[in-house]
Amino acid sequence: MDNTTQPAWRYLLETGTLVPSRVIDTHTEVGLDGENIAVRADLVFAGDGADSEPAALAEWGALGFLYTLAVLSFNDAQPRGDSQQDFAAKDHFAVNDFFHHDAELVRIFDGCSRSKMLTQLAMLHAHGLLESDELANLSESTRTFLAQSTP
């Protein structure tokens, strides 16, 4: 299956697992109930090679990376206390869950490929979904493309 016909969830998981990253720090935190403990890891996108700058990696991989973390978090979650009543044993995490059931956003990422990322960034920009600091982290050529393609 090529990138133009595969479902969005598969593309996002594939992209998310390809983003090179490393743990720079970990923290153990006690939950509000005083019993549960969580481990928080601070990560940075980092790789070897010319395109290994964190901003360059984030341009093509951040969304897939976040989606992958969301899927892993969902699958690791277990019902506790009152949440047991809402637990669905065969529930699963879908792309719609990640995008808050917004069909337009799902269409933006359906059939993603790295070669279409500029077009997808333009759609995100047109929907007002790129913050100014995110735009500032993009390459000059990408910012120029977005400025020319956004009405």
DSSP file with accessible surface (Angstrom, degrees, kcal/mol):
  #  RESIDUE AA STRUCTURE BP1 BP2  ACC     N-H-->O    O-->H-N    N-H-->O    O-->H-N    TCO  KAPPA ALPHA  PHI   PSI    X-CA   Y-CA   Z-CA
    1    1 A M              0   0  151      0, 0.0     2,-0.1     0, 0.0     5,-0.0   0.000 360.0 360.0 360.0 126.9    0.0    0.0    0.0
    2    2 A D    >>  -     0   0   92      1,-0.1     3,-1.3   111,-0.0     4,-1.1  -0.406 360.0-101.4 -86.7 170.6    1.5    3.3   -1.0
    3    3 A N  T 34 S+     0   0   64      1,-0.3    -1,-0.1     2,-0.2     8,-0.1   0.705 116.0  62.2 -65.0 -20.5    1.2    6.5    1.0
    4    4 A T  T 34 S+     0   0   79      1,-0.2    -1,-0.3   106,-0.0   109,-0.1   0.691 113.5  31.8 -82.5 -16.1   -1.6    8.0   -1.1
    5    5 A T  T <4 S+     0   0   97     -3,-1.3    -2,-0.2   107,-0.1    -1,-0.2   0.494  92.4 103.9-116.8  -6.6   -4.1    5.2   -0.4
    6    6 A Q  S  < S-     0   0    3     -4,-1.1   105,-0.7   106,-0.2   106,-0.1  -0.448  79.5 -97.5 -77.9 151.7   -3.2    4.1    3.2
    7    7 A P     >  -     0   0   42      0, 0.0     4,-2.0     0, 0.0     3,-0.4  -0.277  30.5-114.9 -65.2 154.6   -5.5    5.3    6.0
    8    8 A A  H  > S+     0   0    5      1,-0.2     4,-2.9     2,-0.2     5,-0.2   0.885 113.1  57.3 -57.5 -42.4   -4.5    8.3    8.0
    9    9 A W  H  > S+     0   0  109      1,-0.2     4,-2.2     2,-0.2    -1,-0.2   0.901 107.4  48.0 -60.3 -39.0   -4.0    6.3   11.3
   10   10 A R  H  > S+     0   0   83     -3,-0.4     4,-2.7     2,-0.2     5,-0.2   0.932 112.6  48.0 -68.1 -44.2   -1.4    4.0    9.6
   11   11 A Y  H  X S+     0   0   11     -4,-2.0     4,-3.0     1,-0.2     5,-0.3   0.938 112.0  49.8 -60.6 -45.2    0.5    6.9    8.1
   12   12 A L  H  X S+     0   0    2     -4,-2.9     4,-2.8     1,-0.2    56,-0.3   0.912 112.8  46.7 -63.0 -40.9    0.5    8.8   11.4
   13   13 A L  H  X S+     0   0   47     -4,-2.2     4,-1.9    -5,-0.2    -1,-0.2   0.924 113.7  48.2 -66.9 -42.5    1.8    5.7   13.3
   14   14 A E  H  X S+     0   0   83     -4,-2.7     4,-0.9     2,-0.2    -2,-0.2   0.940 115.4  44.5 -62.1 -46.6    4.5    5.0   10.7
   15   15 A T  H >X S+     0   0    9     -4,-3.0     3,-1.0    -5,-0.2     4,-0.9   0.933 111.4  54.1 -62.8 -45.1    5.6    8.6   10.7
   16   16 A G  H 3< S+     0   0    4     -4,-2.8     3,-0.3    48,-0.3    -1,-0.2   0.832 108.4  48.5 -60.7 -33.2    5.5    8.8   14.5
   17   17 A T  H 3< S+     0   0  102     -4,-1.9    -1,-0.3     1,-0.2    -2,-0.2   0.654 108.0  55.8 -83.7 -11.4    7.8    5.7   14.9
   18   18 A L  H << S+     0   0  121     -3,-1.0    -1,-0.2    -4,-0.9    -2,-0.2   0.617  78.3 105.4 -92.4 -13.9   10.3    7.1   12.4
   19   19 A V  S  < S-     0   0    9     -4,-0.9     2,-0.3    -3,-0.3    39,-0.0  -0.536  72.3-132.1 -71.2 117.9   11.0   10.4   14.1
   20   20 A P        +     0   0   45      0, 0.0    26,-1.5     0, 0.0     2,-0.3  -0.550  40.9 157.8 -72.4 130.4   14.4   10.1   15.8
   21   21 A S  E     -A   45   0A  49     -2,-0.3     2,-0.3    24,-0.3    24,-0.2  -0.960  25.0-156.2-145.5 163.8   14.2   11.3   19.4
   22   22 A R  E     -A   44   0A 145     22,-2.1    22,-2.0    -2,-0.3     2,-0.4  -0.993  25.7-112.7-143.6 150.9   16.1   11.0   22.6
   23   23 A V  E     +A   43   0A  84     -2,-0.3    20,-0.2    20,-0.2     3,-0.1  -0.690  28.3 177.8 -81.8 128.2   15.2   11.3   26.3
   24   24 A I  E     -     0   0A  99     18,-3.2     2,-0.3    -2,-0.4    19,-0.2   0.640  66.8  -3.4-104.7 -19.0   16.9   14.3   27.9
   25   25 A D  E     -A   42   0A  82     17,-1.2    17,-3.1     2,-0.0    -1,-0.4  -0.969  57.0-152.3-166.0 152.8   15.4   14.0   31.4
   26   26 A T  E     -A   41   0A  78     -2,-0.3     2,-0.4    15,-0.2    15,-0.2  -0.968   8.8-166.7-130.5 151.2   12.9   12.0   33.4
   27   27 A H  E     -A   40   0A  53     13,-2.7    13,-3.1    -2,-0.3     2,-0.5  -0.998  12.8-145.7-136.3 138.8   10.8   12.9   36.4
   28   28 A T  E     -A   39   0A 101     -2,-0.4     2,-0.4    11,-0.2    11,-0.2  -0.914  23.5-173.4-103.7 130.3    8.8   10.8   38.8
   29   29 A E  E     -A   38   0A  80      9,-3.1     9,-3.0    -2,-0.5     2,-0.4  -0.977  21.3-132.2-128.4 138.6    5.6   12.5   40.0
   30   30 A V  E     -A   37   0A  98     -2,-0.4     7,-0.2     7,-0.2     6,-0.0  -0.710  32.1-120.1 -86.9 135.2    3.1   11.4   42.7
   31   31 A G    >   -     0   0   29      5,-3.8     3,-1.7    -2,-0.4    -1,-0.1  -0.145  27.7 -99.6 -69.1 169.9   -0.5   11.7   41.6
   32   32 A L  T 3  S+     0   0  191      1,-0.3    -1,-0.1     2,-0.1    -2,-0.0   0.794 122.7  59.7 -61.4 -28.0   -3.1   13.8   43.3
   33   33 A D  T 3  S-     0   0   86      1,-0.1    -1,-0.3     3,-0.0    -2,-0.0   0.594 106.6-127.8 -78.5  -7.9   -4.4   10.8   45.1
   34   34 A G  S <  S+     0   0   52     -3,-1.7    -2,-0.1     2,-0.2    -1,-0.1   0.424  94.3  72.3  79.0  -3.0   -1.0   10.2   46.7
   35   35 A E  S    S+     0   0  162     -5,-0.0     2,-0.2     2,-0.0    -1,-0.1   0.786  77.3  72.2-111.0 -43.2   -0.9    6.6   45.6
   36   36 A N        -     0   0   73     -6,-0.0    -5,-3.8     1,-0.0     2,-0.4  -0.528  62.7-157.4 -80.6 145.7   -0.4    6.6   41.8
   37   37 A I  E     -A   30   0A 116     -7,-0.2     2,-0.4    -2,-0.2    -7,-0.2  -0.962   5.4-165.9-123.4 139.9    3.0    7.5   40.4
   38   38 A A  E     -A   29   0A  55     -9,-3.0    -9,-3.1    -2,-0.4     2,-0.5  -0.929  12.6-143.1-123.2 149.7    3.7    8.8   36.9
   39   39 A V  E     -A   28   0A 106     -2,-0.4     2,-0.5   -11,-0.2   -11,-0.2  -0.960  14.9-163.2-111.3 125.5    7.0    9.1   35.0
   40   40 A R  E     -A   27   0A 118    -13,-3.1   -13,-2.7    -2,-0.5     2,-0.5  -0.937   3.8-161.4-108.6 132.5    7.3   12.1   32.8
   41   41 A A  E     -A   26   0A  47     -2,-0.5     2,-0.6   -15,-0.2   -15,-0.2  -0.946  10.8-144.7-115.6 131.8   10.1   12.1   30.1
   42   42 A D  E     -A   25   0A  54    -17,-3.1   -18,-3.2    -2,-0.5   -17,-1.2  -0.870  27.8-171.5 -92.8 123.7   11.4   15.2   28.4
   43   43 A L  E     -A   23   0A  67     -2,-0.6     2,-0.4   -20,-0.2   -20,-0.2  -0.804  15.4-163.4-115.9 157.3   12.2   14.4   24.8
   44   44 A V  E     -A   22   0A  41    -22,-2.0   -22,-2.1    -2,-0.3     2,-0.5  -0.994  28.5-117.1-136.2 140.2   13.9   16.2   22.0
   45   45 A F  E     +A   21   0A  35     -2,-0.4     2,-0.3   -24,-0.2   -24,-0.3  -0.689  52.3 155.0 -72.0 125.5   13.8   15.4   18.3
   46   46 A A        +     0   0   25    -26,-1.5     2,-0.3    -2,-0.5     7,-0.1  -0.972   9.0 152.7-156.7 136.5   17.4   14.5   17.4
   47   47 A G        -     0   0   25      5,-0.8     2,-0.4    -2,-0.3     5,-0.1  -0.847  42.3 -89.6-148.7-175.0   19.0   12.5   14.7
   48   48 A D  S    S+     0   0  171     -2,-0.3     3,-0.2     3,-0.1     2,-0.2  -0.860  78.5  38.8-105.5 138.8   22.1   12.1   12.6
   49   49 A G  S >  S-     0   0   56     -2,-0.4     3,-1.2     1,-0.2    -2,-0.1  -0.496  99.0 -55.7 118.2 178.3   22.6   13.8    9.3
   50   50 A A  T 3  S+     0   0  101      1,-0.3     3,-0.4    -2,-0.2    -1,-0.2   0.817 129.6  48.1 -67.0 -34.2   21.9   17.1    7.6
   51   51 A D  T 3  S+     0   0  111     -3,-0.2    -1,-0.3     1,-0.2    -3,-0.1  -0.044  81.9 103.2 -97.4  33.8   18.1   17.1    8.3
   52   52 A S    <   +     0   0   25     -3,-1.2    -5,-0.8    -5,-0.1    -1,-0.2   0.368  40.8 122.2-101.2   7.0   18.4   16.2   11.9
   53   53 A E  S  > S-     0   0  132     -3,-0.4     4,-2.5     1,-0.1     3,-0.3  -0.451  71.8-121.4 -64.8 140.2   17.7   19.7   13.4
   54   54 A P  H  > S+     0   0   55      0, 0.0     4,-2.5     0, 0.0     5,-0.2   0.885 112.0  51.0 -52.8 -40.9   14.7   19.5   15.8
   55   55 A A  H  > S+     0   0   38      1,-0.2     4,-1.7     2,-0.2    84,-0.1   0.910 110.5  48.7 -66.0 -39.1   12.8   22.0   13.8
   56   56 A A  H  > S+     0   0   33     -3,-0.3     4,-0.9     1,-0.2    -1,-0.2   0.913 113.2  47.2 -66.9 -41.1   13.4   20.2   10.5
   57   57 A L  H  X S+     0   0    7     -4,-2.5     4,-2.5     1,-0.2     3,-0.5   0.897 109.5  54.4 -65.7 -38.6   12.3   16.9   12.1
   58   58 A A  H  X S+     0   0   37     -4,-2.5     4,-1.5    -5,-0.3     5,-0.4   0.848  96.8  66.7 -65.6 -31.9    9.2   18.5   13.6
   59   59 A E  H  < S+     0   0   47     -4,-1.7    -1,-0.2     1,-0.2    -2,-0.2   0.889 119.8  17.9 -57.4 -40.4    8.1   19.8   10.2
   60   60 A W  H  < S+     0   0   44     -4,-0.9     4,-0.2    -3,-0.5    -1,-0.2   0.684 135.4  34.0-105.6 -17.2    7.4   16.3    8.9
   61   61 A G  H  X S+     0   0    0     -4,-2.5     4,-2.5    -5,-0.2    -3,-0.2   0.627  84.8  87.7-119.2 -11.4    7.2   14.2   12.1
   62   62 A A  H  X S+     0   0   28     -4,-1.5     4,-2.8    -5,-0.3     5,-0.2   0.909  92.0  48.6 -62.0 -43.7    5.7   16.0   15.0
   63   63 A L  H  > S+     0   0   50     -5,-0.4     4,-2.5     1,-0.2    -1,-0.2   0.940 114.1  45.6 -64.4 -45.1    2.0   15.2   14.3
   64   64 A G  H  > S+     0   0    2     -4,-0.2     4,-2.6     2,-0.2   -48,-0.3   0.895 112.2  52.7 -63.4 -38.4    2.7   11.5   13.8
   65   65 A F  H  X S+     0   0   27     -4,-2.5     4,-2.3     2,-0.2    -2,-0.2   0.944 111.4  45.5 -62.3 -46.9    4.9   11.4   16.9
   66   66 A L  H  X S+     0   0   97     -4,-2.8     4,-2.4     2,-0.2    -2,-0.2   0.904 112.5  51.3 -64.4 -40.3    2.1   13.0   19.0
   67   67 A Y  H  X S+     0   0    4     -4,-2.5     4,-2.6    -5,-0.2    -1,-0.2   0.934 109.1  51.0 -62.6 -43.5   -0.5   10.7   17.5
   68   68 A T  H  X S+     0   0   18     -4,-2.6     4,-2.6   -56,-0.3     5,-0.2   0.926 110.4  48.8 -61.1 -43.9    1.7    7.7   18.3
   69   69 A L  H  X S+     0   0   79     -4,-2.3     4,-2.7     1,-0.2    -1,-0.2   0.906 110.4  51.9 -62.3 -39.3    2.0    8.8   21.9
   70   70 A A  H  X S+     0   0   25     -4,-2.4     4,-2.6     2,-0.2    -2,-0.2   0.919 110.4  47.9 -63.9 -42.7   -1.7    9.3   22.2
   71   71 A V  H  X S+     0   0   19     -4,-2.6     4,-2.7     2,-0.2     5,-0.2   0.940 113.6  47.2 -63.3 -46.0   -2.4    5.8   20.9
   72   72 A L  H  X S+     0   0  108     -4,-2.6     4,-1.7     1,-0.2    -2,-0.2   0.912 112.9  49.2 -62.7 -40.9    0.1    4.3   23.3
   73   73 A S  H  X S+     0   0   82     -4,-2.7     4,-1.5    -5,-0.2    -1,-0.2   0.927 111.7  48.7 -63.8 -44.3   -1.3    6.4   26.2
   74   74 A F  H  < S+     0   0   69     -4,-2.6     3,-0.3     1,-0.2    -2,-0.2   0.932 112.4  48.1 -61.2 -44.9   -4.9    5.3   25.3
   75   75 A N  H  < S+     0   0  108     -4,-2.7    -1,-0.2     1,-0.2    -2,-0.2   0.784 113.1  48.3 -69.9 -25.6   -3.9    1.6   25.1
   76   76 A D  H  < S+     0   0  120     -4,-1.7    -1,-0.2    -5,-0.2    -2,-0.2   0.699  88.1 105.4 -85.4 -20.0   -2.0    1.8   28.4
   77   77 A A     <  -     0   0   63     -4,-1.5    -3,-0.0    -3,-0.3    -4,-0.0  -0.341  51.5-167.9 -65.3 138.7   -4.9    3.5   30.3
   78   78 A Q        -     0   0  129     -2,-0.0     5,-0.1     9,-0.0     6,-0.1  -0.969  29.1-100.4-126.7 144.1   -6.8    1.3   32.7
   79   79 A P        -     0   0   38      0, 0.0     2,-0.4     0, 0.0     3,-0.0  -0.369  41.6-175.6 -65.2 139.4  -10.1    2.2   34.3
   80   80 A R    >   -     0   0  141     -2,-0.0     3,-2.0     0, 0.0     4,-0.1  -0.998  48.4 -32.7-134.8 139.8   -9.8    3.3   37.9
   81   81 A G  G >  S+     0   0   69     -2,-0.4     3,-1.5     1,-0.3     4,-0.2  -0.237 130.7   1.5  57.2-129.3  -12.5    4.1   40.4
   82   82 A D  G >  S+     0   0  138      1,-0.3     3,-1.1     2,-0.1     4,-0.4   0.677 118.7  77.1 -67.6 -16.8  -15.6    5.6   38.9
   83   83 A S  G X  S+     0   0   52     -3,-2.0     3,-1.1     1,-0.2     4,-0.5   0.702  74.8  80.2 -69.8 -14.4  -14.2    5.3   35.4
   84   84 A Q  G X  S+     0   0  112     -3,-1.5     3,-1.2     1,-0.3    -1,-0.2   0.876  84.7  59.9 -58.0 -35.6  -14.9    1.6   35.4
   85   85 A Q  G <  S+     0   0  154     -3,-1.1    -1,-0.3     1,-0.3    -2,-0.2   0.784 108.8  42.8 -67.1 -25.0  -18.6    2.3   34.6
   86   86 A D  G <  S+     0   0  132     -3,-1.1    -1,-0.3    -4,-0.4     2,-0.2   0.404  87.2 121.9 -98.2   2.2  -17.6    4.0   31.3
   87   87 A F    <   -     0   0  103     -3,-1.2     2,-0.6    -4,-0.5    -3,-0.0  -0.457  43.9-164.8 -71.9 130.5  -15.0    1.4   30.3
   88   88 A A    >   -     0   0   50     -2,-0.2     3,-1.9     1,-0.1    -2,-0.0  -0.964  10.2-153.2-116.0 113.5  -15.6   -0.3   27.0
   89   89 A A  T 3  S+     0   0   86     -2,-0.6    -1,-0.1     1,-0.3    -2,-0.0   0.813  94.7  41.1 -58.5 -33.5  -13.5   -3.4   26.7
   90   90 A K  T 3  S+     0   0  201      2,-0.0    -1,-0.3     0, 0.0     2,-0.0   0.142  86.1 130.4-103.9  21.4  -13.3   -3.3   22.9
   91   91 A D    <   -     0   0   95     -3,-1.9     2,-0.3     1,-0.0    -4,-0.0  -0.338  35.5-170.5 -70.8 155.3  -12.8    0.4   22.6
   92   92 A H        -     0   0  124     -2,-0.0     2,-0.5     0, 0.0    -2,-0.0  -0.969  25.9-109.4-144.9 160.7  -10.0    1.7   20.4
   93   93 A F        -     0   0   40     -2,-0.3     2,-0.3   -22,-0.1   -22,-0.0  -0.791  39.5-174.0 -93.5 128.5   -8.3    5.0   19.7
   94   94 A A    >>  -     0   0   29     -2,-0.5     4,-1.5     1,-0.1     3,-0.7  -0.781  40.9-106.2-121.0 165.6   -9.1    6.5   16.2
   95   95 A V  H 3> S+     0   0   13     -2,-0.3     4,-1.9     1,-0.3     6,-0.2   0.890 120.3  60.1 -57.0 -38.7   -7.8    9.4   14.2
   96   96 A N  H 34>S+     0   0   73      1,-0.2     5,-3.8     2,-0.2     6,-0.3   0.862 101.0  54.1 -59.2 -35.4  -11.2   11.1   14.9
   97   97 A D  H X45S+     0   0   57     -3,-0.7     3,-1.1     3,-0.2    -1,-0.2   0.902 107.5  50.8 -64.0 -39.3  -10.4   10.9   18.7
   98   98 A F  H 3<5S+     0   0   45     -4,-1.5    -2,-0.2     1,-0.3    -1,-0.2   0.863 115.8  40.7 -66.8 -35.6   -7.1   12.7   18.0
   99   99 A F  T ><5S-     0   0   18     -4,-1.9     3,-1.1     3,-0.0    -1,-0.3   0.115 115.6-109.5-102.2  20.7   -8.7   15.5   16.1
  100  100 A H  T < 5S-     0   0  161     -3,-1.1    -3,-0.2     1,-0.3     3,-0.1   0.887  70.5 -62.1  54.7  41.3  -11.8   15.9   18.3
  101  101 A H  T 3 <S+     0   0  135     -5,-3.8     2,-0.9     1,-0.2    -1,-0.3   0.774  89.9 152.0  60.7  30.0  -14.1   14.4   15.8
  102  102 A D    <>  -     0   0   74     -3,-1.1     4,-1.9    -6,-0.3     3,-0.3  -0.797  30.1-164.9 -95.1 105.2  -13.4   17.2   13.2
  103  103 A A  H  > S+     0   0   53     -2,-0.9     4,-2.3     1,-0.2    -1,-0.2   0.841  85.6  58.4 -61.0 -34.2  -14.0   15.6    9.8
  104  104 A E  H  > S+     0   0   65      1,-0.2     4,-1.6     2,-0.2    -1,-0.2   0.927 107.3  47.0 -64.1 -41.2  -12.3   18.5    8.0
  105  105 A L  H  > S+     0   0   23     -3,-0.3     4,-1.4     1,-0.2    -1,-0.2   0.891 109.1  54.4 -67.2 -37.7   -9.1   17.9   10.0
  106  106 A V  H  X S+     0   0   27     -4,-1.9     4,-1.1     1,-0.2     3,-0.4   0.926 106.8  51.9 -61.2 -41.5   -9.3   14.1    9.3
  107  107 A R  H  < S+     0   0  151     -4,-2.3     3,-0.3     1,-0.2    -1,-0.2   0.860 102.5  60.1 -62.9 -34.3   -9.5   14.9    5.6
  108  108 A I  H  < S+     0   0    2     -4,-1.6    -1,-0.2     1,-0.2    -2,-0.2   0.906 115.7  32.9 -60.0 -38.1   -6.4   17.0    5.8
  109  109 A F  H >< S+     0   0    7     -4,-1.4     3,-1.1    -3,-0.4     2,-0.3   0.468  89.1 112.8-102.6  -1.3   -4.3   14.1    7.0
  110  110 A D  T 3< S+     0   0   88     -4,-1.1  -104,-0.0    -3,-0.3    -3,-0.0  -0.557  89.8   9.5 -73.4 130.4   -6.0   11.2    5.2
  111  111 A G  T 3  S-     0   0    6   -105,-0.7    -1,-0.3    -2,-0.3  -103,-0.1   0.841  92.3-179.5  72.1  33.2   -3.7    9.7    2.6
  112  112 A C    <   +     0   0    0     -3,-1.1     2,-0.3  -106,-0.1  -106,-0.2  -0.270  10.7 172.4 -66.3 150.1   -0.7   11.6    3.9
  113  113 A S    >   -     0   0    4   -109,-0.1     3,-1.4     1,-0.1     4,-0.3  -0.969  43.9-116.0-150.2 154.9    2.7   11.3    2.4
  114  114 A R  G >  S+     0   0  137     -2,-0.3     3,-1.4     1,-0.3     4,-0.3   0.868 115.7  59.8 -60.0 -32.9    5.9   13.3    3.0
  115  115 A S  G 3  S+     0   0  108      1,-0.3    -1,-0.3     2,-0.1     3,-0.2   0.714 107.8  45.0 -69.7 -19.0    5.7   14.5   -0.6
  116  116 A K  G <> S+     0   0   76     -3,-1.4     4,-2.1     1,-0.1    -1,-0.3   0.313  81.3 105.2-102.6   8.4    2.3   16.2    0.1
  117  117 A M  H <> S+     0   0   27     -3,-1.4     4,-3.0    -4,-0.3     5,-0.2   0.863  75.4  55.3 -62.6 -36.0    3.3   17.7    3.4
  118  118 A L  H  > S+     0   0   73     -4,-0.3     4,-2.3     1,-0.2    -1,-0.2   0.932 109.3  47.8 -62.9 -41.4    3.6   21.2    2.0
  119  119 A T  H  > S+     0   0   80     -3,-0.2     4,-2.0     2,-0.2    -1,-0.2   0.918 112.9  48.5 -63.9 -41.0    0.0   21.0    0.8
  120  120 A Q  H  X S+     0   0    5     -4,-2.1     4,-2.4     2,-0.2    -2,-0.2   0.897 109.7  51.4 -68.3 -38.2   -1.2   19.7    4.1
  121  121 A L  H  X S+     0   0   15     -4,-3.0     4,-2.9     1,-0.2    -1,-0.2   0.905 108.1  53.4 -62.5 -38.9    0.7   22.4    6.0
  122  122 A A  H  X S+     0   0   14     -4,-2.3     4,-2.7    -5,-0.2    -2,-0.2   0.903 108.3  49.5 -63.0 -39.3   -1.1   24.9    3.7
  123  123 A M  H  X S+     0   0   63     -4,-2.0     4,-1.5     2,-0.2    -2,-0.2   0.917 111.6  48.6 -66.0 -40.9   -4.5   23.4    4.6
  124  124 A L  H  <>S+     0   0   24     -4,-2.4     5,-2.8     2,-0.2     6,-0.3   0.927 112.3  48.8 -61.6 -44.6   -3.6   23.6    8.3
  125  125 A H  H ><5S+     0   0   49     -4,-2.9     3,-1.9     1,-0.2    -2,-0.2   0.918 108.1  53.8 -62.1 -42.2   -2.5   27.2    7.8
  126  126 A A  H 3<5S+     0   0   59     -4,-2.7    -1,-0.2     1,-0.3    -2,-0.2   0.818 108.1  50.9 -63.6 -28.3   -5.7   28.0    6.0
  127  127 A H  T 3<5S-     0   0   87     -4,-1.5    -1,-0.3    -3,-0.2    -2,-0.2   0.363 118.0-113.8 -89.1   4.2   -7.7   26.7    8.9
  128  128 A G  T < 5S+     0   0   55     -3,-1.9    -3,-0.2    -4,-0.1    -2,-0.1   0.789  77.8 130.1  71.7  27.9   -5.7   28.8   11.3
  129  129 A L      < +     0   0   75     -5,-2.8     2,-0.5    -6,-0.2    -4,-0.2   0.360  46.4  81.2-100.6   6.6   -4.1   25.8   13.0
  130  130 A L  S    S-     0   0   29     -6,-0.3     2,-0.1    -5,-0.2    -2,-0.0  -0.959  72.1-143.7-113.3 120.7   -0.5   26.9   12.8
  131  131 A E     >  -     0   0  116     -2,-0.5     4,-2.5     1,-0.1     3,-0.2  -0.374  26.2-109.1 -76.4 160.5    0.6   29.3   15.5
  132  132 A S  H  > S+     0   0   97      1,-0.2     4,-2.2     2,-0.2     5,-0.1   0.873 120.2  51.7 -60.9 -37.4    3.1   32.1   14.8
  133  133 A D  H  > S+     0   0  100      2,-0.2     4,-1.1     1,-0.2    -1,-0.2   0.868 109.5  50.6 -69.2 -31.8    5.8   30.4   16.8
  134  134 A E  H  > S+     0   0   85     -3,-0.2     4,-0.5     2,-0.2     3,-0.4   0.924 110.5  49.0 -68.5 -42.4    5.2   27.2   14.8
  135  135 A L  H >< S+     0   0   35     -4,-2.5     3,-1.3     1,-0.2    -2,-0.2   0.893 106.5  57.0 -61.8 -39.1    5.4   29.1   11.5
  136  136 A A  H 3< S+     0   0   64     -4,-2.2    -1,-0.2     1,-0.3    -2,-0.2   0.803 102.2  56.2 -64.2 -27.1    8.7   30.8   12.7
  137  137 A N  H 3< S+     0   0  104     -4,-1.1    -1,-0.3    -3,-0.4    -2,-0.2   0.603  90.8  92.6 -81.0 -11.3   10.2   27.3   13.2
  138  138 A L  S << S-     0   0   16     -3,-1.3   -82,-0.1    -4,-0.5   -83,-0.0  -0.434  89.8 -92.2 -79.3 158.4    9.5   26.3    9.6
  139  139 A S     >  -     0   0   45     -2,-0.1     4,-2.5     1,-0.1     5,-0.2  -0.244  34.5-111.5 -65.4 159.1   12.1   26.9    6.9
  140  140 A E  H  > S+     0   0  118      1,-0.2     4,-2.5     2,-0.2     5,-0.2   0.903 118.8  52.0 -59.1 -42.3   12.1   30.1    4.9
  141  141 A S  H  > S+     0   0   87      1,-0.2     4,-2.3     2,-0.2    -1,-0.2   0.889 109.6  49.4 -65.8 -35.8   11.0   28.3    1.8
  142  142 A T  H  > S+     0   0    9      2,-0.2     4,-2.6     1,-0.2    -2,-0.2   0.925 111.0  49.3 -68.0 -43.0    8.1   26.6    3.6
  143  143 A R  H  X S+     0   0   79     -4,-2.5     4,-2.5     2,-0.2    -2,-0.2   0.907 110.9  50.7 -62.8 -39.8    6.9   30.0    5.0
  144  144 A T  H  X S+     0   0   55     -4,-2.5     4,-2.1     2,-0.2    -1,-0.2   0.937 110.1  49.8 -63.5 -44.4    7.1   31.6    1.6
  145  145 A F  H  X S+     0   0   66     -4,-2.3     4,-1.8     1,-0.2    -2,-0.2   0.928 111.9  48.2 -59.1 -45.7    5.1   28.7    0.1
  146  146 A L  H  X S+     0   0    1     -4,-2.6     4,-1.4     1,-0.2    -1,-0.2   0.903 110.1  51.6 -63.8 -40.9    2.4   29.1    2.9
  147  147 A A  H  < S+     0   0   72     -4,-2.5    -1,-0.2     1,-0.2    -2,-0.2   0.888 113.9  44.3 -63.8 -36.1    2.2   32.8    2.4
  148  148 A Q  H  < S+     0   0  157     -4,-2.1    -1,-0.2     1,-0.2    -2,-0.2   0.776 116.4  45.7 -79.8 -24.6    1.7   32.4   -1.3
  149  149 A S  H  < S+     0   0   51     -4,-1.8    -2,-0.2    -5,-0.2    -1,-0.2   0.585  93.3  86.4 -97.7  -9.5   -0.8   29.5   -1.0
  150  150 A T     <        0   0   36     -4,-1.4   -27,-0.0    -5,-0.2   -28,-0.0  -0.805 360.0 360.0 -95.9 127.3   -3.1   31.0    1.7
  151  151 A P              0   0  159      0, 0.0    -2,-0.1     0, 0.0    -1,-0.1  -0.193 360.0 360.0 -65.9 360.0   -5.9   33.2    0.6
